[in-house]
Amino acid sequence: MSNPPFGFGPPDPDKRGDNDPSNPGQPGGAEAFNQLGQMLSQLGQMLSQAGSSSGPVNYDLAKQIALQNLSGRDDAKIGFASESGGDSATAVRDAAHLAELWLDAATILPAGATSTVSWSARTWVEKTLPTWQRLCDPVAQQVSGAWMQALPEEAKQAAGPLLSMMGQMGGMAFGSQLGNALAQLAQEVLTSTEVGLPLGPATTSALLPANIEKFTEGLELPASEVLVFLAAREAAHQRLFAHVPWLRQRLLATVEEFARGITVDTSALESLAGSIDPANPASIEEAMSSGLLEPQTTPEQQAALKRLETLLALVEGWVDVVVAEAIGDRLPGAEALRETLRRRRATGGPAEQTFATLVGLELRPRRMRAASSLWKLVGDRHGLEKRDGLWSHPDLMPTAEDLDEPLDFADRMAEQPGLESDLDPIAELERTEKAEREAREAKDADSGTENSGAEPPTDEGKGEGKKDEGNSPS
């Protein structure tokens, strides 16, 4: 069980002196009163925040808890200070500049980041919280809504203002969980796109040097090589997210679709209530951990999960191939580092595990190796232009079935006349959007002309129109 927020909870008698090196013995009466005053002050702050919070999650509380948990870290020294006296921000910018130069020869997509920055763990929390809000709101709304719907109408009317207080306390509970999880995740992520989603601001490449330095300690590789390799992966992600406009929205919308489908078996509430003894707090914790209220996965969620896993695999596979081709033999340890990151992503590293706790969804590109093989095959057969041109429209992208038969997909590409070698994916996307917009405008204009006639259509005409419409091709 995780530590309660703000240090609430009974003290451990075996560790009384651990938190106060200057006084290893039992605290005196004055110190005990000071601790009690601090706890009451923190409780008052939480309640005041709950009163001003709106929505299913108290994000102000989440941010406060996350930053407080990270307050012991030395954000002024965030690793990778060069021997020449430069700081970590300079090292990150130099690594990113070198990575961008190498990537230019490995993809037709231009650089997508307008700035490259080094983040501390606290900065990561502040910069990514807006995206977490978008991802976590659907989950919290579904879970809190299930509790409200389970109450009988008589209970809702009798509760009155108490329901609003329950909603605020629920927002505090979600905020506390989110804050603790973000604090843990902020100490582990290496880049802003490590979980496969664009969590940070658009067109901003961000690396966390302190976490990268800690990650490098377990590898027998020079720190500079690891930094350049991770900078290349971050830059490749940013090229996709910046120049494939539909990708960012599609990824986030699919996660939201999965979250909105979460359902809770409210019939289990009766069994849960019968197993709780109000006089025994342990029974409440045991009942909550019994699994009675675990979300049920629906067929719609399974379909959304399959689409998300396929798209994540295609993104990670493309990045894997492009970075490998860009770096080539320039970094001696690149292949070993590539395999390490493959396993970290496929088996579910700390980032994926924490995200699963927050949203109930594992962001594991389980088929990343298959996607890498497909992108490699397409690039070898048809060149970089055709390979990267597939990103110009979602309908051109490989499907889950194509990952099973990459040879068939590569053969079909040779027969597609729409993928010329000089294809500009951005221009192709703009042409597609323009054609769809003009088609909609023409349809609206035709509809307005038909409805302006003096005589309304007869019933017989309507029937014939419906018949013709049913026989028309879709």
C-alpha positions as CSV (number, residue, x, y, z in Angstrom):
1,M,0.0,0.0,0.0
2,S,1.4,3.5,-0.9
3,N,2.2,6.0,1.7
4,P,-0.8,8.2,2.6
5,P,-0.6,11.8,1.2
6,F,0.9,14.6,3.3
7,G,2.2,12.0,5.8
8,F,-1.2,11.2,7.4
9,G,-1.4,7.9,9.1
10,P,-0.1,6.3,12.4
11,P,3.6,6.5,13.0
12,D,5.7,3.4,12.8
13,P,7.1,2.7,16.3
14,D,10.1,1.0,14.9
15,K,11.1,4.2,12.9
16,R,10.4,7.0,15.4
17,G,13.8,8.6,15.0
18,D,14.2,8.1,11.2
19,N,12.5,11.4,10.3
20,D,14.4,13.5,12.9
21,P,18.1,12.9,12.9
22,S,18.7,15.6,15.5
23,N,16.3,13.9,18.0
24,P,16.5,10.1,17.7
25,G,14.3,9.5,20.8
26,Q,10.6,10.0,21.3
27,P,9.5,13.5,20.5
28,G,8.6,15.7,23.4
29,G,5.3,17.3,24.2
30,A,5.9,20.5,22.4
31,E,7.1,18.7,19.2
32,A,4.1,16.5,19.3
33,F,1.8,19.5,19.4
34,N,3.7,21.1,16.5
35,Q,3.2,18.0,14.5
36,L,-0.5,17.9,15.3
37,G,-0.8,21.5,14.3
38,Q,0.9,20.9,11.0
39,M,-1.4,17.9,10.3
40,L,-4.5,20.0,11.1
41,S,-3.2,22.8,8.9
42,Q,-2.6,20.4,6.0
43,L,-6.1,19.0,6.5
44,G,-7.6,22.4,6.4
45,Q,-5.8,23.2,3.1
46,M,-7.1,20.0,1.6
47,L,-10.7,20.8,2.6
48,S,-10.4,24.3,1.3
49,Q,-9.1,23.1,-2.0
50,A,-12.0,20.6,-2.2
51,G,-14.5,23.4,-1.7
52,S,-13.0,25.3,-4.7
53,S,-12.5,22.3,-6.9
54,S,-14.8,21.5,-9.8
55,G,-14.8,18.3,-11.8
56,P,-14.2,14.6,-11.0
57,V,-10.5,15.1,-10.1
58,N,-8.9,17.8,-7.9
59,Y,-6.0,18.6,-10.1
60,D,-4.8,21.4,-7.8
61,L,-4.4,18.8,-5.0
62,A,-2.7,16.4,-7.4
63,K,-0.2,18.9,-8.5
64,Q,0.5,19.9,-4.8
65,I,1.0,16.3,-3.7
66,A,3.3,15.5,-6.7
67,L,5.5,18.6,-6.2
68,Q,5.6,18.0,-2.5
69,N,6.8,14.4,-3.0
70,L,9.5,15.7,-5.3
71,S,10.6,18.5,-3.1
72,G,13.5,16.6,-1.7
73,R,15.1,16.3,-5.2
74,D,17.9,18.8,-6.1
75,D,16.3,20.3,-9.2
76,A,19.3,22.7,-9.6
77,K,21.6,19.8,-10.5
78,I,19.8,17.6,-13.0
79,G,22.7,15.6,-14.3
80,F,25.0,15.4,-17.3
81,A,27.1,18.5,-16.4
82,S,30.0,18.4,-18.9
83,E,33.6,18.4,-17.8
84,S,34.1,21.7,-19.6
85,G,31.8,23.4,-17.2
86,G,28.6,23.3,-19.3
87,D,25.3,22.4,-17.7
88,S,22.8,19.7,-18.5
89,A,20.6,22.0,-20.6
90,T,23.6,22.6,-22.9
91,A,24.4,18.9,-23.1
92,V,20.7,18.2,-24.0
93,R,20.6,20.8,-26.8
94,D,23.9,19.6,-28.3
95,A,22.7,16.0,-28.3
96,A,19.4,17.0,-29.9
97,H,21.1,19.1,-32.6
98,L,23.4,16.2,-33.5
99,A,20.4,13.8,-33.5
100,E,18.4,16.1,-35.8
101,L,21.2,16.2,-38.3
102,W,21.4,12.4,-38.4
103,L,17.6,12.1,-38.7
104,D,17.4,14.3,-41.8
105,A,19.0,11.5,-43.9
106,A,16.7,8.8,-42.5
107,T,13.2,10.3,-43.0
108,I,11.4,12.8,-45.3
109,L,9.6,14.3,-42.4
110,P,11.4,17.5,-41.3
111,A,12.3,18.5,-37.8
112,G,9.2,18.9,-35.7
113,A,10.6,20.5,-32.5
114,T,11.1,24.2,-32.4
115,S,12.9,24.0,-29.0
116,T,14.7,21.3,-27.1
117,V,14.7,21.6,-23.3
118,S,15.9,19.7,-20.2
119,W,13.2,19.2,-17.6
120,S,13.5,18.3,-13.9
121,A,10.9,16.0,-12.4
122,R,8.9,18.9,-11.0
123,T,8.9,20.6,-14.4
124,W,7.6,17.4,-16.1
125,V,4.7,17.4,-13.7
126,E,3.8,21.0,-14.4
127,K,4.1,20.7,-18.2
128,T,2.3,17.4,-18.7
129,L,-0.6,17.9,-16.2
130,P,-3.0,19.4,-18.8
131,T,-2.7,16.2,-20.9
132,W,-3.1,14.0,-17.9
133,Q,-6.3,16.0,-17.1
134,R,-7.7,15.1,-20.5
135,L,-6.8,11.4,-20.1
136,C,-8.0,11.0,-16.5
137,D,-11.2,12.9,-16.6
138,P,-13.2,10.2,-18.5
139,V,-12.1,7.5,-16.0
140,A,-13.0,9.6,-12.9
141,Q,-16.3,10.6,-14.4
142,Q,-17.3,7.0,-15.2
143,V,-16.3,5.7,-11.7
144,S,-17.9,8.5,-9.7
145,G,-21.0,8.5,-11.9
146,A,-21.4,4.7,-11.2
147,W,-21.5,5.4,-7.5
148,M,-24.2,8.2,-7.9
149,Q,-26.3,6.0,-10.2
150,A,-26.3,3.2,-7.7
151,L,-28.0,5.3,-5.0
152,P,-31.8,5.0,-4.9
153,E,-33.8,8.1,-5.7
154,E,-34.9,8.4,-2.1
155,A,-31.4,8.4,-0.9
156,K,-30.4,11.0,-3.4
157,Q,-33.2,13.3,-2.3
158,A,-32.5,12.7,1.4
159,A,-28.8,13.3,0.9
160,G,-29.2,16.7,-0.7
161,P,-26.1,18.8,-0.3
162,L,-24.2,15.8,1.0
163,L,-23.9,14.5,-2.6
164,S,-22.0,17.6,-3.5
165,M,-19.6,17.0,-0.6
166,M,-19.2,13.4,-1.6
167,G,-18.3,14.5,-5.1
168,Q,-15.7,16.9,-3.7
169,M,-14.2,14.2,-1.5
170,G,-14.1,11.9,-4.5
171,G,-12.2,14.5,-6.4
172,M,-9.8,14.7,-3.5
173,A,-9.3,11.0,-3.5
174,F,-8.7,10.9,-7.3
175,G,-6.4,13.9,-7.0
176,S,-4.4,12.2,-4.2
177,Q,-3.9,9.1,-6.2
178,L,-3.0,11.0,-9.4
179,G,-0.5,13.2,-7.5
180,N,1.3,10.2,-5.9
181,A,1.4,8.4,-9.2
182,L,2.7,11.4,-11.1
183,A,5.5,11.9,-8.6
184,Q,6.6,8.3,-9.0
185,L,6.4,8.5,-12.8
186,A,8.3,11.9,-12.9
187,Q,11.3,10.2,-11.3
188,E,11.4,7.4,-14.0
189,V,10.5,8.8,-17.4
190,L,13.4,9.7,-19.8
191,T,11.6,11.8,-22.4
192,S,8.3,13.6,-22.8
193,T,7.1,10.9,-25.3
194,E,8.3,7.8,-23.5
195,V,4.8,6.4,-22.8
196,G,4.0,6.7,-26.5
197,L,1.7,9.8,-26.1
198,P,2.6,13.4,-26.7
199,L,2.3,14.5,-23.0
200,G,4.2,17.8,-23.3
201,P,3.5,21.0,-25.2
202,A,3.5,20.7,-29.0
203,T,6.8,21.1,-30.9
204,T,8.8,20.9,-27.7
205,S,11.4,18.1,-27.3
206,A,12.1,17.4,-23.6
207,L,14.5,15.1,-21.9
208,L,15.0,14.5,-18.2
209,P,18.8,14.4,-17.6
210,A,18.6,13.3,-14.0
211,N,16.5,10.3,-14.9
212,I,18.6,9.5,-17.9
213,E,21.7,9.6,-15.7
214,K,20.1,7.2,-13.3
215,F,19.1,5.0,-16.2
216,T,22.6,5.0,-17.6
217,E,24.1,3.7,-14.3
218,G,22.8,0.2,-15.1
219,L,24.3,0.2,-18.6
220,E,27.9,-0.3,-19.6
221,L,27.7,2.5,-22.1
222,P,29.1,6.1,-22.1
223,A,26.5,8.6,-20.9
224,S,27.0,10.8,-23.9
225,E,25.9,7.9,-26.2
226,V,22.8,7.2,-24.2
227,L,21.9,10.9,-24.2
228,V,22.2,11.2,-28.0
229,F,20.3,8.0,-28.6
230,L,17.4,9.2,-26.4
231,A,17.5,12.6,-28.0
232,A,17.1,11.0,-31.4
233,R,14.1,9.0,-30.3
234,E,12.5,12.1,-28.8
235,A,13.2,14.1,-32.0
236,A,11.7,11.3,-34.2
237,H,8.5,11.3,-32.1
238,Q,8.2,15.0,-32.5
239,R,8.6,14.8,-36.2
240,L,5.6,12.5,-36.4
241,F,3.4,14.5,-34.0
242,A,4.3,17.8,-35.7
243,H,3.9,16.8,-39.3
244,V,1.1,14.1,-39.1
245,P,-1.7,16.3,-37.7
246,W,-4.2,13.5,-37.3
247,L,-1.9,11.4,-35.1
248,R,-1.9,13.3,-31.9
249,Q,-5.7,13.6,-31.9
250,R,-6.2,10.0,-32.9
251,L,-4.0,8.7,-30.0
252,L,-5.6,10.8,-27.3
253,A,-9.1,10.3,-28.6
254,T,-8.6,6.5,-28.6
255,V,-7.5,6.6,-25.0
256,E,-10.5,8.7,-24.1
257,E,-12.8,6.3,-26.0
258,F,-11.4,3.4,-23.9
259,A,-11.9,5.3,-20.7
260,R,-15.4,6.4,-21.4
261,G,-16.4,2.7,-21.9
262,I,-15.4,1.9,-18.3
263,T,-18.4,0.4,-16.4
264,V,-18.7,-0.6,-12.8
265,D,-21.0,-3.4,-11.7
266,T,-23.2,-1.4,-9.3
267,S,-25.0,-4.5,-8.2
268,A,-21.8,-5.3,-6.3
269,L,-22.4,-2.3,-4.1
270,E,-24.9,-4.2,-2.1
271,S,-22.5,-7.0,-1.5
272,L,-19.8,-4.5,-0.7
273,A,-22.0,-2.7,1.9
274,G,-22.9,-5.9,3.6
275,S,-19.2,-6.8,4.1
276,I,-18.3,-3.5,5.7
277,D,-18.2,-2.9,9.5
278,P,-18.3,0.8,10.1
279,A,-16.5,0.3,13.4
280,N,-13.7,-1.6,11.7
281,P,-11.7,0.5,9.2
282,A,-9.8,-2.6,8.2
283,S,-13.0,-4.1,6.8
284,I,-13.4,-1.1,4.5
285,E,-9.9,-1.5,3.0
286,E,-10.4,-5.2,2.6
287,A,-13.8,-4.7,0.9
288,M,-12.4,-2.1,-1.5
289,S,-9.5,-4.4,-2.5
290,S,-11.8,-7.4,-3.0
291,G,-12.3,-6.6,-6.7
292,L,-16.0,-6.1,-6.5
293,L,-15.8,-2.7,-8.0
294,E,-13.2,-3.4,-10.6
295,P,-14.2,-2.0,-14.0
296,Q,-15.7,-4.4,-16.5
297,T,-14.1,-4.5,-20.0
298,T,-16.7,-4.1,-22.8
299,P,-16.5,-5.3,-26.4
300,E,-16.2,-1.6,-27.5
301,Q,-13.3,-1.2,-25.1
302,Q,-11.6,-4.3,-26.6
303,A,-12.0,-2.8,-30.1
304,A,-10.6,0.6,-28.9
305,L,-7.7,-1.2,-27.2
306,K,-6.8,-3.1,-30.3
307,R,-6.8,0.1,-32.4
308,L,-4.7,1.8,-29.8
309,E,-2.2,-1.0,-29.5
310,T,-1.8,-1.2,-33.3
311,L,-1.3,2.6,-33.6
312,L,1.2,2.6,-30.7
313,A,3.1,-0.2,-32.3
314,L,3.2,1.6,-35.6
315,V,4.5,4.8,-34.0
316,E,7.1,3.0,-31.9
317,G,8.1,0.7,-34.7
318,W,8.6,3.6,-37.1
319,V,10.7,5.5,-34.5
320,D,12.7,2.4,-33.8
321,V,13.6,1.9,-37.5
322,V,14.2,5.6,-38.3
323,V,16.5,6.1,-35.3
324,A,18.4,2.9,-36.1
325,E,19.0,4.0,-39.7
326,A,19.9,7.5,-38.6
327,I,22.5,6.5,-36.1
328,G,23.8,3.5,-38.0
329,D,27.4,2.8,-36.9
330,R,27.9,6.2,-35.4
331,L,27.3,5.0,-31.8
332,P,29.0,1.7,-31.0
333,G,26.5,0.8,-28.3
334,A,23.4,1.8,-30.3
335,E,22.2,-1.7,-31.0
336,A,22.4,-2.8,-27.4
337,L,20.6,0.4,-26.3
338,R,17.9,-0.2,-29.0
339,E,17.2,-3.7,-27.6
340,T,17.1,-2.4,-24.0
341,L,14.5,0.2,-24.9
342,R,12.5,-2.3,-26.9
343,R,12.3,-4.6,-23.9
344,R,11.5,-1.7,-21.6
345,R,8.5,-0.7,-23.8
346,A,7.3,-4.1,-24.7
347,T,7.3,-5.6,-21.2
348,G,5.9,-2.6,-19.5
349,G,8.4,-0.4,-17.8
350,P,7.6,1.8,-14.8
351,A,6.0,4.4,-17.1
352,E,3.5,1.9,-18.5
353,Q,2.7,0.5,-15.1
354,T,2.0,3.9,-13.6
355,F,-0.2,4.8,-16.5
356,A,-2.2,1.6,-16.1
357,T,-2.8,2.6,-12.5
358,L,-4.0,6.0,-13.5
359,V,-6.2,5.3,-16.5
360,G,-6.8,1.5,-16.3
361,L,-5.0,1.0,-19.6
362,E,-1.6,-0.5,-20.4
363,L,0.2,1.5,-23.1
364,R,2.3,-1.4,-24.3
365,P,3.1,-1.6,-28.0
366,R,3.0,-5.4,-27.8
367,R,3.6,-5.7,-31.6
368,M,6.4,-3.2,-31.9
369,R,8.8,-5.8,-33.3
370,A,6.3,-6.7,-36.0
371,A,5.8,-3.1,-36.8
372,S,9.5,-2.5,-37.0
373,S,9.9,-5.4,-39.4
374,L,7.0,-4.0,-41.5
375,W,8.5,-0.4,-41.7
376,K,12.0,-1.8,-42.4
377,L,10.6,-4.0,-45.3
378,V,8.6,-1.1,-46.8
379,G,11.6,1.2,-46.6
380,D,13.9,-1.3,-48.2
381,R,11.5,-2.1,-51.0
382,H,9.9,1.2,-51.8
383,G,12.2,3.9,-50.3
384,L,11.8,6.5,-47.6
385,E,9.3,8.6,-49.6
386,K,6.7,5.8,-49.9
387,R,7.3,4.6,-46.3
388,D,6.8,7.9,-44.7
389,G,4.1,8.9,-47.2
390,L,1.8,6.3,-45.5
391,W,1.5,8.8,-42.6
392,S,-0.3,11.3,-44.8
393,H,-3.7,9.8,-44.1
394,P,-4.9,7.2,-41.6
395,D,-6.6,5.2,-44.3
396,L,-3.2,4.4,-45.8
397,M,-1.8,3.1,-42.5
398,P,-1.1,-0.7,-42.0
399,T,-3.7,-2.5,-40.0
400,A,-3.3,-5.2,-37.3
401,E,-3.7,-7.8,-40.0
402,D,-0.9,-6.2,-42.0
403,L,1.4,-6.7,-39.1
404,D,0.7,-10.4,-39.4
405,E,1.5,-10.4,-43.1
406,P,4.0,-7.6,-43.8
407,L,5.1,-9.1,-47.2
408,D,1.5,-8.9,-48.5
409,F,1.3,-5.3,-47.4
410,A,4.6,-4.5,-49.1
411,D,3.3,-6.2,-52.3
412,R,0.1,-4.2,-52.3
413,M,2.0,-1.0,-51.9
414,A,3.6,-1.5,-55.3
415,E,0.1,-1.6,-56.9
416,Q,-1.1,1.6,-55.2
417,P,-1.0,4.5,-57.7
418,G,-1.5,7.1,-55.0
419,L,1.9,6.7,-53.5
420,E,4.2,8.2,-56.0
421,S,7.9,8.6,-55.1
422,D,7.7,12.4,-54.9
423,L,4.7,12.3,-52.5
424,D,4.6,15.1,-50.0
425,P,2.6,13.7,-47.1
426,I,1.7,17.1,-45.7
427,A,0.4,18.4,-49.1
428,E,-1.5,15.1,-49.6
429,L,-3.2,15.5,-46.3
430,E,-4.2,19.1,-47.1
431,R,-5.6,18.0,-50.5
432,T,-7.6,15.2,-48.8
433,E,-9.1,17.6,-46.3
434,K,-9.9,20.2,-49.0
435,A,-11.7,17.6,-51.1
436,E,-13.7,16.4,-48.2
437,R,-14.6,20.0,-47.2
438,E,-15.7,20.9,-50.8
439,A,-17.8,17.7,-51.0
440,R,-19.6,18.6,-47.8
441,E,-20.2,22.2,-49.0
442,A,-21.5,20.9,-52.4
443,K,-23.8,18.5,-50.6
444,D,-25.2,21.3,-48.3
445,A,-25.7,23.5,-51.3
446,D,-27.6,20.8,-53.2
447,S,-29.8,20.1,-50.2
448,G,-30.6,23.8,-49.8
449,T,-31.6,24.0,-53.5
450,E,-33.9,21.0,-53.3
451,N,-35.7,22.3,-50.2
452,S,-36.4,25.7,-51.8
453,G,-38.9,24.3,-54.3
454,A,-42.6,25.4,-54.2
455,E,-44.0,21.9,-54.2
456,P,-43.0,19.4,-51.5
457,P,-42.2,15.9,-52.7
458,T,-45.0,13.5,-52.7
459,D,-45.1,10.4,-50.5
460,E,-44.6,8.3,-53.7
461,G,-41.5,10.4,-54.5
462,K,-40.2,9.9,-51.0
463,G,-40.6,6.2,-51.2
464,E,-38.8,6.1,-54.5
465,G,-36.0,8.3,-53.1
466,K,-35.6,6.0,-50.2
467,K,-35.6,3.0,-52.4
468,D,-33.0,4.5,-54.7
469,E,-30.9,5.6,-51.7
470,G,-30.9,2.1,-50.3
471,N,-29.7,0.7,-53.7
472,S,-27.0,3.3,-54.1
473,P,-23.5,2.2,-53.4
474,S,-22.1,3.4,-50.0
